[in-house]
Amino acid sequence: MPEFNQIAWTESGTIRILDQTRLPGEETYRELSQPADMGEAIRTLRVRGAPLIGVAAAMGVALAARREGGKAGGLDQVLEACELLQRTRPTAVNLAWAIARMRKVARSVAAGDGLHTALVAEANAIREEDRAMCRRIGEAGLALIPDGAVVHTHCNAGALCCSGIGTALAPVYLAHQAGRRVSVIADETRPLMQGSRLTAWELGRAGISCTVIADNMAASRLRRGGITCVIVGADRIAANGDVANKIGTYGVALAAREHGVPFYVAAPTSTFDFNSADGSRIPIEERGAEEIRAIGGQAIAPAGAAVWNPAFDVTPAELVAGYITDRGLKGRDELKVLRTEDGGSSEFRVPSN
């Protein structure tokens, strides 16, 4: 099973992160002491993946109340940190979900040392919940991975994007642990290469066979046959089952349907946003032109070339064969159960400020 120390508290109360922008060439760690440091790390994808940025943002909020130089931050500083961190990436609902929990705790606790202790405890609870949800996602999807399975995936939805064993790759890891032969086809995932840089790196460390393909090869590889299923992660899932995930996911889903390959989405229940009726309501982050114009600092397009760089696309629910969640494998018609099975609670809604 993968073991990465991608985010952790230090003895001094700061946060140590694995800088994912340096992989696979360097395994470099950074120490963060301020909420603004965490904001920069999330924006620049040093920390990435919907579940992990929720955990990271929660830990970053706690930094605002940390005692430094003999003085501890108060409620105003914590609420400012909540606003700063919530603005970093708009599409991943886990971030807003985690910030809402931290904001609620902050408002219920008196300022001072007690505030910092309560915020650290809540951030740790979010991290442990994420770890447990990853395991349950893996168990829910394990039946989809028979011996000899070949799983096609897009972007990185493994241990690097979570506190646990991942979302899309969680069933793969559990199948491998169970002794089943399983291999993965990983789209490189332009423009930031999360598939080739990250998915291939972590699977290689786990001893799981992984073949990297360029994004424009995905349809041809699915047509060639031999793919058991496609499993991807998600940054936000609307009430009707539409899925926002890394740009390029929609094209893979279309090709999978054309070639009769089931397309699954793996995500914890915290990724479901029942405030958004459908995918058209999901905000799509647009990133800087430099990510398209250059690779590794080497220009691949003229400096003046116009660029469109959405970080995510939306896959319609009708293309999804099922949702692998920490509450089991769900069909589209079962999603409403996630909304009401706890007596109509709003557990999976992203609260307003």
Helices and strands as residue ranges (DSSP letters): E 7-9, E 15-18, G 20-22, E 29-32, H 35-43, H 50-63, H 75-86, H 93-108, H 113-141, G 142-144, E 149-153, G 159-161, H 170-177, E 182-187, H 194-194, I 195-199, H 200-206, E 209-213, G 215-217, H 218-224, E 229-232, E 236-238, E 243-246, H 249-258, E 263-266, G 269-271, E 272-273, G 279-281, H 290-293, E 294-295, E 298-299, E 312-315, G 317-319, E 322-325, E 328-330, G 332-334, H 335-340
